Amino acid sequence: MPSLGADMDEGTLVEWLVGPGDDVTKGDVVAVVETAKSTIEVECFDSGTVGALLVDPGTTVPVGTRLAVIDTGSEPPAAVPAPAPAPAPAPAPAKQPAAPASEPQAAPGLTTTGSGDAVSTPLVRHLAERKGIDLSSVHGSGKGGRITRSDVEHAPADGPHRVKASPLARRLAQSSGIDLSALRGTGQGGTIRADDVRAAAAGPPAPAVESHAQARPSSATAAPAYPARAAIAALMSRANREIPHYYLSTKIDLAVAMAWMRDRNADRPVAERLVPAALLLKSVALAARQVPELNGYWKDEAFMPSDTVRLGVAVSLRGGGLVAPALADADTMSLPELMATLKGLVSRARGGRLRASETADPTLTVTDLGDQGVEAVFGMIYPPQVALVGLGRVIEQPVAVDGMLTVHPTVTATLSADHRASDGATGARFLTYIDRLLQRPEEL
């Protein structure tokens, strides 16, 4: 069970997408795990053959628990329990008639579609589920009519009668008696998510009341906190208790950066135009590389700097809660690449389709509440990180330039840092470097 954040102590295995004997490649999605925050797709860290699945779906296990055995061919397979002694032979059952030749049989460990075509692996079924593909309409190009991953990737999506829903949402709907076709999905492309089914099962919201006093539930009947929010609250309580925070802020003049961005956007299609957030995130990433005392982890009573910049970006979820997936190597990305990666990351986070590799080990987190109208935000550090950057709304403010008063777009950048790993002088150097970069946007 991978660690998908400092606030995660355990996870629930929702679904296996592979089975014993399946060949897997490093990076393949092999399982779905549900945490207090969201549902995460777990990738395989090695290439090889699945030897054994050690945890059953629906089981909650601590972080670090072995989930499966992958035989990579480089070491002996893990020992398995010896089989129990065979019972006394029973009378042979009556011989069943052989299946007609017109009904092809699936290979061991495979399933068949309604038309009899063999599906290669659960991974293929999961891919078809996500793409909205009806496997009974897909012609298998593999051995014995086996449907391959390539067949699914090149198959056209089903018509409007196919309900797009995650595997977990389908199971919850089945157990709750919810008709998926009557729900409106909040996931990517209208996909129905588990939270949509849970909301439908909970029933319509209570009618509005006339006063706040009437609306406020008593302590005896108040609903429990949303799990994701409770997990965040527990982590922040720990951070507030254990981390000696110090806070700095500065106002950054964005007149040069905004003018440069407008020039670059003039010849770009609307969908590819840069936004201020891209410039701000890239400047933070470059500053983290230049001031390594703020880019890393506090572990075992010592600071461990990171060789790379994995910029965590706080994303609010539609159903409540917060996740901070990481932009890997954000300091080396071009601005268009960073924009595209960020857009995909936010979309997958809100659609409940993040992968474990996208949630693991951010080295520094940025929280941007500018789109909410907030001018400054002082956040709490996500342990084991040692710093968090807050960005506010870009606003027009009076500034003095060469002794003259004028109005420029400005942003307030804040830093929350761990006094065990750095001090105020280091933090000030970090914020100053961000400012300098934004005055020379061509270097981003």
VOGU-3710 file (C-alpha; in Angstrom, 3 decimals, decimal comma):
1> mpslgadmde> 0,000/0,000/0,000  1,747/3,168/-1,158  1,861/6,316/0,917  -0,204/8,912/-0,914  0,434/11,756/1,514  1,599/12,474/5,033  -1,990/12,329/6,286  -2,521/8,796/4,974  -2,027/5,954/7,434  -4,112/3,340/5,637
11> gtlvewlvgp> -6,018/2,724/2,443  -8,795/0,484/1,178  -8,099/-1,745/-1,804  -11,143/-1,169/-3,998  -10,343/-3,252/-7,046  -7,657/-5,357/-8,664  -7,196/-4,672/-12,375  -4,834/-7,630/-12,861  -4,770/-11,243/-11,778  -2,183/-13,976/-11,141
21> gddvtkgdvv> -0,330/-14,826/-14,322  -0,921/-11,444/-15,969  2,089/-9,715/-17,506  2,502/-6,126/-16,336  4,779/-3,283/-17,352  6,203/-0,585/-15,118  3,660/2,247/-15,043  0,598/0,061/-15,699  -2,382/0,782/-13,447  -2,861/-2,446/-11,490
31> avvetaksti> -5,224/-1,522/-8,644  -7,615/1,125/-7,361  -7,202/2,359/-3,780  -9,572/4,570/-1,828  -8,214/6,977/0,789  -9,972/9,449/3,049  -9,515/12,071/0,323  -10,166/10,357/-2,980  -9,833/7,262/-5,126  -6,317/6,710/-6,516
41> evecfdsgtv> -5,070/4,486/-9,324  -1,988/2,533/-8,200  0,734/1,928/-10,753  3,096/-1,029/-10,958  6,678/-0,156/-10,025  8,255/-3,088/-11,908  7,711/-5,095/-15,057  7,065/-8,802/-14,754  4,340/-11,335/-14,065  1,790/-11,130/-11,268
51> gallvdpgtt> 2,557/-14,027/-8,950  -0,035/-13,575/-6,203  -2,556/-11,045/-4,919  -2,128/-10,760/-1,146  -5,008/-8,408/-0,228  -8,666/-8,914/-1,109  -10,810/-6,079/-2,518  -12,646/-4,197/0,206  -9,825/-4,704/2,720  -8,342/-1,724/4,565
61> vpvgtrlavi> -4,638/-2,108/5,312  -1,889/0,165/6,704  0,540/1,993/4,443  3,454/-0,300/3,609  1,418/-3,515/3,564  2,385/-5,838/0,709  -0,449/-5,972/-1,813  0,908/-8,341/-4,442  3,928/-10,319/-5,605  5,460/-9,435/-8,971
71> dtgseppaav> 7,910/-11,930/-10,443  10,449/-9,800/-12,326  12,660/-12,732/-13,225  15,585/-11,231/-11,306  14,945/-13,031/-8,035  13,285/-16,238/-6,857  9,503/-15,978/-6,517  8,158/-15,405/-3,039  7,431/-18,507/-1,060  3,802/-19,542/-0,960
81> papapapapa> 2,143/-21,761/1,632  2,307/-25,477/0,925  -0,982/-26,852/-0,337  -3,170/-28,732/2,102  -3,241/-32,540/1,805  -5,638/-33,627/-0,871  -8,882/-35,160/0,436  -9,923/-38,666/-0,443  -10,998/-38,867/-4,062  -14,677/-38,344/-4,617
91> papakqpaap> -16,718/-40,220/-7,200  -16,143/-38,767/-10,631  -19,023/-36,521/-11,700  -20,993/-37,308/-14,775  -19,148/-36,186/-17,844  -20,496/-32,928/-19,196  -21,019/-32,591/-22,928  -18,329/-30,645/-24,691  -19,162/-27,090/-25,674  -20,131/-26,689/-29,321
101> asepqaapgl> -17,321/-25,610/-31,590  -19,228/-22,428/-32,375  -18,819/-21,236/-28,758  -15,127/-20,395/-28,208  -13,854/-20,849/-24,670  -11,836/-18,261/-22,783  -8,324/-19,086/-21,727  -7,756/-19,758/-18,004  -7,958/-16,577/-15,955  -9,797/-14,663/-18,682
111> tttgsgdavs> -13,406/-13,627/-19,005  -15,586/-13,586/-22,084  -17,819/-10,954/-23,560  -21,397/-11,621/-24,521  -20,242/-12,580/-27,993  -17,720/-15,074/-26,661  -14,591/-13,050/-27,402  -11,886/-13,526/-24,757  -10,817/-10,474/-22,795  -7,085/-10,550/-22,169
121> tplvrhlaer> -6,870/-9,114/-18,637  -8,820/-7,125/-16,055  -6,591/-4,219/-17,091  -8,241/-4,289/-20,517  -11,698/-4,389/-18,946  -10,827/-1,397/-16,772  -9,574/0,545/-19,783  -12,790/-0,265/-21,663  -14,833/0,831/-18,633  -13,071/4,183/-18,536
131> kgidlssvhg> -13,449/4,779/-22,270  -17,102/3,711/-22,304  -16,420/0,778/-24,630  -18,799/-2,193/-24,853  -16,417/-5,131/-25,161  -19,050/-7,304/-26,823  -18,757/-5,025/-29,857  -14,945/-5,195/-30,038  -13,202/-7,659/-32,348  -10,167/-9,200/-30,652
141> sgkggritrs> -6,966/-9,195/-32,679  -5,031/-11,336/-30,211  -4,476/-15,070/-30,189  -7,766/-16,971/-30,139  -9,773/-13,776/-30,601  -8,339/-12,298/-27,418  -9,126/-8,583/-26,991  -5,939/-6,621/-26,454  -5,246/-3,211/-24,995  -4,642/-1,892/-28,512
151> dvehapadgp> -8,082/-3,141/-29,615  -9,755/-1,133/-26,845  -7,663/1,985/-27,422  -8,652/2,049/-31,087  -12,308/1,108/-30,594  -14,973/3,849/-30,927  -16,807/4,820/-27,760  -20,333/3,549/-27,270  -23,400/5,610/-28,052  -25,386/7,726/-25,592
161> hrvkasplar> -27,056/4,719/-23,999  -23,804/3,721/-22,294  -23,572/5,244/-18,818  -20,048/6,449/-18,040  -19,200/5,576/-14,448  -16,165/4,499/-12,444  -16,001/0,849/-11,315  -16,435/1,906/-7,678  -19,485/4,005/-8,578  -21,053/1,026/-10,364
171> rlaqssgidl> -20,581/-1,223/-7,334  -21,990/1,384/-4,951  -24,968/1,946/-7,248  -25,654/-1,777/-7,444  -25,491/-2,222/-3,667  -27,634/0,881/-3,053  -30,209/0,233/-5,767  -29,332/3,503/-7,531  -30,109/3,890/-11,241  -26,916/5,280/-12,783
181> salrgtgqgg> -28,766/6,559/-15,843  -30,655/8,988/-13,600  -27,484/10,583/-12,182  -25,433/13,486/-13,447  -21,718/12,742/-13,277  -19,250/15,298/-11,922  -16,169/13,500/-13,219  -14,207/13,996/-16,419  -16,538/14,069/-19,410  -19,597/13,585/-17,181
191> tiraddvraa> -18,329/10,311/-15,680  -20,336/9,290/-12,622  -18,077/9,059/-9,557  -18,523/7,277/-6,247  -19,359/10,612/-4,545  -22,219/11,153/-7,022  -23,722/7,806/-6,051  -23,247/8,494/-2,331  -24,979/11,851/-2,710  -27,906/10,217/-4,508
201> aagppapave> -28,159/7,524/-1,839  -28,257/10,204/0,887  -31,374/11,705/-0,671  -32,251/15,321/-1,547  -30,987/18,109/0,728  -33,215/19,354/3,488  -35,405/22,355/2,587  -33,961/25,776/3,272  -34,720/27,330/6,657  -35,329/30,948/7,430
211> shaqarpssa> -32,585/31,643/9,938  -29,032/30,543/10,681  -30,109/29,571/14,179  -32,650/27,123/12,809  -30,177/25,735/10,278  -27,444/25,053/12,822  -27,673/21,406/14,002  -27,333/20,622/17,670  -24,125/18,959/18,876  -26,092/15,781/19,469
221> taapaypara> -27,391/15,536/15,914  -24,612/17,178/13,882  -23,427/15,100/10,938  -19,907/13,734/11,120  -17,203/15,694/9,306  -16,514/14,826/5,684  -13,727/12,211/5,782  -11,358/14,189/3,550  -11,818/17,324/5,613  -11,302/15,356/8,820
231> aiaalmsran> -8,074/13,887/7,449  -6,800/17,337/6,514  -7,765/18,735/9,917  -5,880/15,954/11,687  -2,758/16,571/9,594  -2,902/20,337/10,109  -3,350/19,868/13,855  -0,218/17,755/13,875  1,650/20,319/11,754  0,606/23,176/14,024
241> reiphyylst> 1,663/21,213/17,083  4,999/19,843/15,875  6,369/22,338/13,336  7,805/25,702/14,525  6,398/27,856/11,725  7,628/31,278/10,709  5,805/33,456/8,177  6,947/35,999/5,587  5,117/37,919/2,856  5,940/40,262/0,016
251> kidlavamaw> 4,069/42,140/-2,691  5,350/41,487/-6,212  4,895/43,939/-9,091  3,649/41,935/-12,095  3,530/44,742/-14,674  6,531/43,422/-16,636  5,418/39,791/-16,390  1,845/40,537/-17,486  2,994/42,632/-20,437  5,392/39,863/-21,518
261> mrdrnadrpv> 2,600/37,284/-21,172  0,192/39,351/-23,283  2,811/39,592/-26,043  3,342/35,815/-26,013  -0,391/35,124/-26,020  -1,085/37,358/-29,009  -0,221/34,625/-31,516  -1,458/31,646/-29,490  -4,814/29,852/-29,792  -7,121/30,619/-26,876
271> aerlvpaall> -6,743/27,106/-25,428  -2,936/27,462/-25,332  -2,628/30,937/-23,880  -0,587/31,357/-20,739  -2,186/32,493/-17,484  -0,550/34,266/-14,525  -0,646/31,055/-12,444  1,797/29,390/-14,859  4,355/32,174/-14,419  3,933/32,166/-10,651
281> lksvalaarq> 4,313/28,384/-10,330  7,380/28,300/-12,580  9,036/31,097/-10,585  8,366/29,212/-7,333  9,859/26,028/-8,799  13,000/27,831/-9,975  13,340/29,548/-6,605  13,102/26,168/-4,877  16,012/24,937/-6,969  18,074/28,002/-6,051
291> vpelngywkd> 17,189/27,875/-2,332  17,349/24,119/-1,555  16,886/24,688/2,176  13,149/24,986/1,494  12,852/22,077/-0,942  12,853/18,720/0,827  11,736/16,889/3,951  12,212/16,914/7,703  12,796/13,287/8,691  14,455/11,637/11,675
301> eafmpsdtvr> 15,138/15,021/13,274  17,118/16,248/10,256  16,481/18,075/6,994  16,855/16,047/3,816  17,096/18,256/0,691  15,612/16,893/-2,514  17,552/16,589/-5,769  14,411/17,396/-7,763  11,541/19,862/-7,483  8,157/18,168/-7,125
311> lgvavslrgg> 5,820/21,091/-6,752  2,660/20,142/-4,886  -0,368/22,139/-6,050  -3,316/22,340/-3,671  -6,572/21,452/-5,481  -10,004/21,763/-3,870  -12,343/18,867/-4,637  -15,948/19,329/-5,750  -17,278/17,063/-3,026  -15,211/18,789/-0,355
321> glvapalada> -11,678/18,251/0,816  -8,289/18,994/-0,654  -5,516/17,118/-2,435  -2,058/18,321/-3,446  -0,801/16,321/-6,445  2,743/16,994/-7,577  4,154/18,587/-10,719  7,295/16,499/-11,163  10,394/18,425/-12,295  8,388/21,636/-12,480
331> dtmslpelma> 11,609/23,668/-12,586  12,654/22,095/-15,916  9,290/22,394/-17,702  8,625/25,032/-20,318  5,687/27,298/-19,521  3,378/25,687/-22,133  4,329/22,233/-20,821  3,687/23,310/-17,247  0,296/24,737/-18,270  -0,767/21,523/-19,995
341> tlkglvsrar> 0,476/19,313/-17,155  -1,249/21,451/-14,530  -4,542/21,402/-16,433  -4,461/17,608/-16,691  -3,475/17,216/-13,042  -6,354/19,384/-11,785  -8,821/17,606/-14,073  -7,750/14,152/-12,863  -7,764/15,266/-9,231  -11,348/16,509/-9,436
351> ggrlraseta> -12,382/13,496/-11,481  -10,998/11,056/-8,891  -8,485/9,628/-11,389  -5,128/10,581/-9,904  -2,339/8,034/-10,008  -0,162/7,171/-7,035  2,916/8,623/-8,754  1,140/11,981/-8,988  0,382/12,166/-5,271  3,631/10,905/-3,779
361> dptltvtdlg> 6,362/12,995/-2,162  5,875/16,640/-3,185  8,927/18,594/-2,013  7,190/21,972/-1,663  3,490/22,886/-1,834  1,820/25,932/-3,370  -1,697/27,013/-2,461  -3,275/29,591/-4,758  -6,569/31,117/-3,643  -6,486/34,019/-6,042
371> dqgveavfgm> -9,447/32,671/-8,007  -11,442/32,803/-4,768  -10,788/36,517/-4,350  -8,292/36,093/-1,504  -5,448/38,626/-1,498  -3,099/36,729/0,846  -3,021/33,228/2,325  -0,769/31,951/5,117  -0,944/28,172/4,988  0,147/25,340/7,242
381> iyppqvalvg> 3,099/23,209/6,157  2,338/19,687/4,933  4,721/17,398/6,848  7,301/16,115/6,139  7,791/19,149/3,841  9,414/22,231/5,346  7,728/25,061/3,428  4,478/26,169/1,804  3,968/29,086/-0,580  0,699/31,018/-0,660
391> lgrvieqpva> -0,415/33,085/-3,655  -3,263/35,576/-3,669  -5,314/37,387/-6,283  -3,639/39,604/-8,870  -4,988/43,081/-8,160  -4,326/46,601/-9,393  -2,493/48,592/-6,731  -0,755/51,989/-6,595  3,049/51,695/-6,781  5,858/54,241/-6,906
401> vdgmltvhpt> 8,008/54,034/-10,054  10,912/56,483/-10,447  9,280/58,816/-7,957  5,936/58,766/-9,770  2,750/57,146/-8,500  1,111/54,709/-10,917  -1,090/51,605/-10,834  0,338/48,131/-11,554  -0,948/44,556/-11,236  0,483/43,041/-8,059
411> vtatlsadhr> 0,282/39,765/-6,168  0,975/38,953/-2,542  3,245/35,925/-2,114  3,610/34,396/1,343  5,912/31,775/2,791  5,246/29,448/5,703  8,498/27,721/6,634  9,890/25,312/9,219  12,333/27,064/11,579  14,164/23,771/12,155
421> asdgatgarf> 15,252/23,661/8,507  15,693/27,365/7,676  15,467/30,859/9,097  13,948/34,193/8,136  16,972/35,243/6,089  16,697/32,089/3,965  12,968/32,603/3,520  13,477/36,228/2,513  16,068/35,161/-0,074  13,543/32,700/-1,495
431> ltyidrllqr> 10,780/35,318/-1,893  13,243/37,827/-3,321  14,328/35,314/-5,944  10,687/34,788/-6,999  10,320/38,560/-7,367  13,477/38,846/-9,476  12,350/36,068/-11,811  8,991/37,715/-12,387  10,782/40,934/-13,364  12,628/38,882/-16,025
441> peel> 9,832/36,596/-17,312  11,831/35,695/-20,428  14,003/33,554/-18,119  11,083/31,428/-16,943
//
